[in-house]
Every structure is written in structure tokens, then in C-alpha cells.
Amino acid sequence: MPETYWTVRWPDGETERLYSPSSVVAEVFEPGQSYPTADFLQRARVALERASNRVERKYGFACSSAMGQLDRIEARVAALPDKEGSTVTCLDISQ
């Protein structure tokens, strides 16, 4: 269950390195692919909840870092002025 980072470009052009305690993000996102914001958010929820669940199965407790990252993603998306017409691009996934 290697820690994995993925870099995204937000609709405003800013890039951000995101964290997952598991490589599950590579099952949900593809480098170079752009996602409508709502789709990106749904995929992030799925990936980070799966990652947290994997940690829980292995160590007996959910991953607060994964859930914290999801909270930050949700807040970032909520602050976007044009959620419907924007996309988020996955630039890179690395371990």
C-alpha cells in the first residue's frame, strides 16, 4: 500500500500535489486526462475512501490524512466560480 501523490491542474491554472495513502488513485485517475469538475470530485471521493478503507483493513483504523485530503479537495471545488463548465486535469501520479 504505497503512499501515492498525484498532481492536478485546477481550472484556474494552479497546480497542486495531492496525497493518498494507497496507489488506488492510479485505478481512478489517468495522467494527462481532464475530468469535468463533478466527475473529478466523485472520482476523488471514491479513490480516497477506498484508500482509507485499505488502511483500516490493514491497521485497524481509517486514514485521517486521506479524509483530510478529501475535505481540502471538496473545499477547493466548492470555491470554484464555474463548477459546471470547468475541468480538472490529472498531470502525474507517482509513488
C-alpha positions, 0 to 999 in steps of 0.5 A: 500500500504505497503512499501515492501523490498525484498532481492536478491542474485546477481550472484556474491554472494552479497546480497542486500535489495531492496525497493518498495513502494507497496507489488506488488513485492510479485505478481512478485517475489517468495522467494527462486526462481532464475530468469535468469538475463533478466527475473529478470530485466523485472520482476523488471521493471514491479513490480516497475512501477506498484508500482509507478503507485499505488502511483500516483493513490493514491497521485497524483504523481509517486514514485521517490524512486521506479524509483530510485530503478529501475535505481540502479537495471538496473545499477547493471545488466548492470555491470554484466560480464555474463548477459546471463548465470547468475541468480538472486535469490529472498531470502525474501520479507517482509513488 
